[in-house]
Amino acid sequence: MELEKLTVEKIIDGIKNNEFTSEEIVRSYLNKIKEKDDEINAFLTICEEEAIREAKIIDQKIASGESVGKLAGVPIAIKDNICTDGIKTTCASKMLQDFVPPYDATVIKKLKAEGAIIIGKLNMDEFAMGSSTENSAFKITKNPHDLERVPGGSSGGSAASVGANLVPISLGSDTGGSIRQPAAFCGVVGLKPTYGLVSRFGLIAFGSSLDQIGPLSKTVRDSAITLQVIAGSDELDNTSSKKIVDTDYLTEIEAGVKGMKIGIPKQFFGEGLDSEIDAAVKNSIEKLKELGAEISEMSLPITEEGLSAYYIISSAEASSNLARFDGIRYGYRTKEYADVYELMEKSRTEAFGAEVKRRIMLGTYALSSGYYDAYYNRALKLKKKIKEQFKKAFEEYDIIISPVSPVLPFKLYEKKNDPLEMYLADIYTVNINLAGIPGISVPCATSRTGLSIGVQLLGPHFGEKKIFKAARALEKALCE
């Protein structure tokens, strides 16, 4: 049995039924990482000793008849912008290259409480700024299905690790598509939950009003299992929703889509969409129609301007959030400086990469006197209108379906020096973060050259149950 190809569900059942031990599972994945990660570069840190120790503890508990958590013995890898007590957390930046947090993020506490085993930390675009995982200060992650292409970003390490069977599930963060786009590129399931459903405490912020932690997995059911564990309000996060939400995402997940109303936004199928992606998404739409869903075209007109609003808001928030990294309190500090001003200037110049500097400058400009109203304030007004437009659309439709990316996984270095072209790769995902709604990327096809294609299913606020049902129905139909 190839243990590293098992789903989370099968790992949980296998451990409980004594088909294999947690230690065997963990060692199997560690061996796979040693065998393959040198070519993929998904991991920044591997927690070998700690993972084996935790696995042995879980095996002892099971052997002695003690109760264990919902994810007991399941290895999980974590994007390197989520704080882990005693494990280096770098945001793939020279600025935090030696930072070891003294605490766990809330999602990490919840995973550990249910017996999940942290097996390592994953590469990403520096401070989550990018769409290709080429902006890391330490290494470039590659697409597991074609090593000459990018895995997407910024959660490229999270997607590549699952796509290459180096780990059964991972956590990423999504600010404007950073879970869904790499999931589509690497052929895995990627969920961006409703803003506020999952605590952001311990997530090193890029855009505080947009960031959301979510799982990347092999199957839709595995995604639902993980979300059940990490969802819920948190008093340590003042953006965490206080709304009481039923997080039993598995009970109705096999209910199907019969009678479900699904909208197709015509703005998401226009010029610039790759013909193979267009055909694959339309095939998915036909599958849902065959399963009994009611499909009709709809319009989301102002979402065409969403990309501009997203980059103004996210860059402004990045400028503010990254101001704390000044070489004085913590993080990288330059070795030679004449005064405190030179200390801050040289520390930030030497430690931040090109993309981070670009967004800090863009954000600072948008927030500066004389430009705040012209750019940032107008972007906030558009964000509010986009949110209202989606809310109105979901009064008529249960689900909205669209492509994830307008392009197939592109070659390494192909877009790295053209920021505008790179930003356009997020055109179908950023509006979902502006609106704060949930979205899931599900693998739906492969291109003629074997590249993965994903389809995006969107739901209303706290509509994760709906998108899981639709995603699961589609997943089964596409596998038949």
Backbone hydrogen bonds, N-H to C=O, Kabsch-Sander energy under -0.5 kcal/mol:
donor,donor_aa,acceptor,acceptor_aa,energy
3,L,1,M,-1.3
5,K,2,E,-1.9
6,L,3,L,-1.6
11,I,7,T,-2.1
12,I,8,V,-2.6
13,D,9,E,-2.3
14,G,10,K,-2.5
15,I,11,I,-2.4
16,K,12,I,-2.1
17,N,13,D,-2.1
18,N,15,I,-1.2
19,E,14,G,-2.7
20,F,14,G,-1.0
25,I,21,T,-1.8
26,V,22,S,-2.8
27,R,23,E,-2.7
28,S,24,E,-2.0
29,Y,25,I,-2.1
30,L,26,V,-2.5
31,N,27,R,-2.4
32,K,28,S,-1.8
33,I,29,Y,-2.5
34,K,30,L,-2.3
35,E,31,N,-1.8
36,K,32,K,-2.5
37,D,33,I,-2.5
39,E,36,K,-1.5
40,I,36,K,-1.1
41,N,37,D,-3.1
44,L,121,K,-2.8
45,T,121,K,-1.6
47,C,119,I,-2.0
48,E,46,I,-1.0
51,A,47,C,-2.3
52,I,48,E,-2.3
53,R,49,E,-2.3
54,E,50,E,-2.4
55,A,51,A,-2.3
56,K,52,I,-2.1
57,I,53,R,-1.7
58,I,54,E,-2.1
59,D,55,A,-2.4
60,Q,56,K,-2.1
61,K,57,I,-2.1
62,I,58,I,-2.4
63,A,59,D,-2.3
64,S,60,Q,-1.8
65,G,62,I,-1.2
66,E,61,K,-2.5
71,L,114,E,-2.1
72,A,69,G,-1.4
73,G,115,G,-2.0
74,V,71,L,-2.4
76,I,117,I,-2.8
77,A,169,I,-1.5
78,I,120,G,-2.3
79,K,171,L,-1.3
80,D,122,L,-1.8
82,I,79,K,-1.7
83,C,81,N,-0.5
83,C,202,G,-3.0
84,T,87,I,-0.6
86,G,101,P,-2.5
87,I,84,T,-2.2
89,T,99,F,-2.6
91,C,80,D,-2.6
93,S,90,T,-1.5
94,K,351,A,-0.7
95,M,351,A,-0.7
96,L,90,T,-0.5
96,L,93,S,-0.9
97,Q,94,K,-1.2
99,F,96,L,-1.7
105,A,83,C,-2.3
106,T,201,F,-1.7
109,K,105,A,-2.1
110,K,106,T,-2.3
111,L,107,V,-2.1
112,K,108,I,-2.7
113,A,109,K,-2.2
114,E,110,K,-1.0
114,E,111,L,-0.6
115,G,112,K,-1.8
116,A,111,L,-2.4
117,I,74,V,-2.7
118,I,116,A,-0.6
119,I,76,I,-2.6
119,I,117,I,-0.6
120,G,76,I,-0.7
121,K,45,T,-2.1
122,L,78,I,-2.8
123,N,42,A,-3.3
125,D,154,S,-1.1
127,F,91,C,-2.3
128,A,125,D,-2.9
129,M,126,E,-1.9
130,G,128,A,-0.8
137,A,92,A,-2.5
141,T,133,T,-1.2
141,T,139,K,-0.6
142,K,40,I,-2.4
143,N,146,D,-0.6
143,N,149,R,-2.7
146,D,143,N,-1.2
149,R,146,D,-2.3
150,V,410,F,-2.6
153,G,131,S,-0.6
155,S,178,S,-1.5
156,G,154,S,-0.8
157,G,123,N,-1.2
159,A,155,S,-2.1
160,A,156,G,-2.8
161,S,157,G,-2.0
162,V,158,S,-1.1
163,G,159,A,-2.7
164,A,160,A,-1.9
165,N,162,V,-1.5
166,L,161,S,-2.8
167,V,161,S,-1.0
170,S,216,L,-2.2
171,L,77,A,-1.9
172,G,214,G,-2.8
174,D,212,Q,-2.7
181,Q,177,G,-2.9
183,A,179,I,-1.7
184,A,180,R,-2.1
185,F,181,Q,-2.1
186,C,182,P,-2.1
187,G,183,A,-0.8
188,V,183,A,-2.4
189,V,217,S,-2.7
190,G,441,S,-1.9
191,L,215,P,-2.3
192,K,439,G,-3.2
195,Y,436,G,-1.9
197,L,194,T,-2.2
198,V,194,T,-0.5
199,S,230,I,-0.6
203,L,200,R,-2.4
204,I,81,N,-3.0
204,I,202,G,-0.6
205,A,203,L,-0.5
208,S,206,F,-0.5
210,L,207,G,-2.2
211,D,207,G,-2.8
212,Q,174,D,-0.6
214,G,172,G,-2.1
216,L,170,S,-2.5
217,S,189,V,-2.6
218,K,168,P,-0.7
223,S,219,T,-1.5
224,A,220,V,-2.2
225,I,221,R,-2.5
226,T,222,D,-2.0
227,L,223,S,-2.4
228,Q,224,A,-2.0
229,V,225,I,-0.9
229,V,226,T,-0.6
230,I,226,T,-2.0
231,A,227,L,-2.2
232,G,197,L,-2.8
237,D,234,D,-1.7
238,N,236,L,-0.5
240,S,237,D,-1.6
241,S,196,G,-2.2
245,V,243,K,-0.7
247,T,245,V,-0.8
249,Y,247,T,-1.6
253,I,250,L,-1.0
255,A,252,E,-1.9
259,G,292,G,-2.6
260,M,257,V,-2.7
262,I,260,M,-0.6
262,I,294,E,-3.1
263,G,399,I,-2.8
264,I,296,S,-2.0
266,K,264,I,-0.5
266,K,298,M,-2.4
268,F,265,P,-1.8
269,F,266,K,-1.5
270,G,267,Q,-0.6
273,L,270,G,-1.3
274,D,406,P,-2.6
278,D,274,D,-2.5
279,A,275,S,-2.2
280,A,276,E,-2.2
281,V,277,I,-2.6
282,K,278,D,-2.1
283,N,279,A,-1.9
284,S,280,A,-1.8
285,I,281,V,-2.1
286,E,282,K,-2.0
287,K,283,N,-2.1
288,L,284,S,-2.2
289,K,285,I,-2.0
290,E,286,E,-2.5
291,L,287,K,-1.4
292,G,289,K,-1.5
293,A,288,L,-2.3
294,E,260,M,-2.9
295,I,293,A,-0.7
296,S,262,I,-1.9
298,M,264,I,-2.6
303,T,300,L,-1.3
304,E,301,P,-1.5
305,E,302,I,-1.5
306,G,303,T,-1.1
308,S,305,E,-0.5
309,A,305,E,-1.6
310,Y,306,G,-2.9
311,Y,307,L,-2.1
312,I,308,S,-1.7
313,I,309,A,-2.7
314,S,310,Y,-3.1
315,S,311,Y,-1.3
316,A,312,I,-2.1
317,E,313,I,-2.5
318,A,314,S,-2.2
319,S,315,S,-2.5
320,S,316,A,-1.7
321,N,317,E,-3.0
322,L,318,A,-2.7
323,A,320,S,-0.9
324,R,321,N,-0.8
325,F,322,L,-1.2
326,D,324,R,-1.6
327,G,330,Y,-0.6
332,Y,95,M,-2.0
343,L,339,D,-2.2
344,M,340,V,-2.1
345,E,341,Y,-2.4
346,K,342,E,-2.8
347,S,343,L,-2.1
348,R,344,M,-2.2
349,T,345,E,-2.2
350,E,346,K,-2.6
351,A,347,S,-1.7
352,F,348,R,-1.9
357,K,353,G,-2.3
358,R,354,A,-2.3
359,R,355,E,-2.1
360,I,356,V,-2.3
361,M,357,K,-2.4
362,L,358,R,-2.2
363,G,359,R,-2.7
364,T,360,I,-2.7
365,Y,361,M,-2.2
366,A,362,L,-2.1
367,L,363,G,-1.4
368,S,364,T,-0.7
368,S,365,Y,-1.0
371,Y,368,S,-2.1
372,Y,368,S,-1.5
375,Y,371,Y,-2.3
376,Y,366,A,-0.8
376,Y,371,Y,-0.6
377,N,372,Y,-3.0
378,R,373,D,-0.6
379,A,375,Y,-2.3
380,L,376,Y,-2.1
381,K,377,N,-1.7
382,L,378,R,-2.1
383,K,379,A,-2.3
384,K,380,L,-2.0
385,K,381,K,-1.9
386,I,382,L,-2.6
387,K,383,K,-2.2
388,E,384,K,-2.1
389,Q,385,K,-2.3
390,F,386,I,-2.3
391,K,387,K,-2.2
392,K,388,E,-2.3
393,A,389,Q,-2.2
394,F,390,F,-2.3
395,E,392,K,-1.1
396,E,393,A,-1.4
397,Y,393,A,-2.2
398,D,261,K,-2.3
399,I,261,K,-2.0
400,I,458,L,-2.0
401,I,263,G,-2.4
402,S,456,Q,-2.3
404,V,454,G,-0.8
412,L,148,E,-2.4
414,E,411,K,-1.9
418,D,415,K,-2.1
422,M,418,D,-2.0
423,Y,419,P,-2.7
424,L,420,L,-1.7
425,A,421,E,-0.5
425,A,422,M,-1.2
426,D,423,Y,-1.8
427,I,424,L,-1.5
429,T,426,D,-1.5
430,V,426,D,-2.1
432,I,429,T,-0.9
433,N,429,T,-0.9
433,N,430,V,-0.5
434,L,430,V,-2.0
435,A,431,N,-2.2
436,G,432,I,-1.2
437,I,432,I,-1.2
439,G,192,K,-2.4
440,I,457,L,-2.2
441,S,190,G,-2.9
442,V,455,V,-2.5
444,C,453,I,-2.8
445,A,453,I,-1.3
447,S,451,L,-2.9
450,G,447,S,-1.9
452,S,185,F,-0.6
453,I,445,A,-2.3
455,V,442,V,-2.4
456,Q,402,S,-3.2
457,L,440,I,-2.5
458,L,400,I,-3.1
459,G,438,P,-1.9
463,G,460,P,-2.3
466,K,463,G,-0.5
467,I,463,G,-1.9
468,F,464,E,-2.5
469,K,465,K,-2.1
470,A,466,K,-2.4
471,A,467,I,-2.7
472,R,468,F,-2.7
473,A,469,K,-2.1
474,L,470,A,-2.3
475,E,471,A,-2.6
476,K,472,R,-2.3
477,A,473,A,-2.1
478,L,474,L,-2.6
479,C,475,E,-1.2
480,E,476,K,-0.8
